[in-house]
Amino acid sequence: QVQLVESGGDLVQPGGSLRLSCAASGFTFSSYAMYWYRQGAGKERELVATISSSGAFTNYAGSVKGRFTISRDNVKNTVYLQMNSLKPEDTAMYYCNARYLGAPIWGQGTQVTVSS
């Protein structure tokens, strides 16, 4: 069964940090690029970060560049999103995603809330 399971979301104060994890199973993780998306209340889902299958290449949305870092461990079949200098506007449900055989796979999401 192809599956993605996110974890690590929490309530954090502005300026704080969190690390999200996404554990993959059921497919050859090391062969696929991975993506982190987020969706705030009443907003469209937006692509936050991308990492190539090897981890050599990454890309970020302008709103998070310099604050967020995507990484992966192809032994543990896990992709991470390190989030620093968090802002209230980063509040959202965060989802990891893979495009497996042309079809998107989504996890259940993990909630990040940035508030004092």
C-alpha positions in Angstrom: 0.0 0.0 0.0 1.4 3.4 -1.1 1.3 5.7 1.9 2.7 9.0 3.3 2.4 9.8 7.0 3.3 13.3 8.2 4.2 14.2 11.8 5.8 17.0 13.8 3.2 19.8 13.6 2.6 21.8 16.7 1.7 25.2 18.2 4.8 27.4 18.2 5.5 31.0 18.9 6.5 33.5 16.2 10.2 33.2 15.5 10.2 29.5 16.6 11.2 26.4 14.8 9.7 23.1 13.9 10.8 20.0 11.9 8.1 18.1 10.0 8.7 14.5 8.9 6.9 12.4 6.3 7.4 8.7 6.3 6.8 6.9 3.0 6.0 3.3 2.3 4.8 1.1 -0.5 6.9 2.5 -3.3 10.6 3.0 -4.2 11.1 6.2 -2.3 14.6 6.9 -3.6 13.3 7.1 -7.2 10.8 9.9 -6.7 11.0 13.7 -6.1 9.1 14.7 -3.0 7.1 17.8 -2.2 5.8 19.7 0.8 2.5 21.7 0.3 0.5 23.7 2.8 -3.1 25.0 3.0 -4.2 27.7 5.3 -7.8 28.2 6.3 -9.7 29.6 3.4 -6.7 29.5 1.1 -5.6 27.5 -1.9 -3.1 24.7 -1.3 0.4 25.9 -2.2 3.7 24.2 -3.0 6.2 25.1 -0.4 9.3 23.0 -1.2 10.6 20.4 -3.7 13.5 17.9 -3.4 14.8 15.7 -6.2 15.0 12.0 -5.8 18.7 12.0 -4.8 18.3 15.1 -2.7 20.8 17.0 -4.8 18.3 19.6 -6.0 15.8 21.7 -4.0 13.4 24.5 -4.7 11.3 26.8 -2.5 8.4 29.1 -2.6 9.5 32.7 -2.3 7.6 33.1 0.9 9.7 30.5 2.7 13.1 30.8 1.0 15.9 31.3 3.5 13.7 30.1 6.4 12.6 26.5 5.4 14.9 23.6 4.4 13.7 20.4 2.7 15.8 17.3 3.1 15.4 13.5 2.7 16.9 10.3 4.0 16.6 7.6 1.4 17.6 4.9 3.9 14.8 5.8 6.3 12.3 6.6 3.4 11.6 9.9 5.1 11.4 13.5 3.9 11.8 16.5 6.3 10.9 20.1 6.4 12.9 22.2 8.8 11.1 25.5 9.4 12.8 28.3 11.2 11.8 31.9 11.9 8.2 30.9 11.8 5.6 33.6 11.2 1.8 33.7 11.9 1.3 33.5 8.1 3.0 30.1 8.1 0.0 28.7 10.0 -1.5 25.9 7.8 -2.0 22.2 7.4 1.2 20.8 5.9 1.1 17.9 3.5 3.8 15.9 1.8 3.2 14.6 -1.7 4.7 12.3 -4.3 3.7 11.7 -7.9 3.6 8.0 -8.1 3.0 6.5 -11.6 1.6 9.9 -12.6 -0.9 10.0 -9.7 -0.5 12.3 -6.7 -0.2 10.6 -3.3 -1.1 12.7 -0.2 -0.6 12.2 3.4 -3.2 13.1 6.0 -1.4 16.3 6.9 0.1 17.8 10.1 -1.1 21.1 11.6 1.3 23.9 12.2 0.0 26.9 14.1 2.2 29.9 14.7 0.8 32.2 17.4 1.7 33.9 20.6 
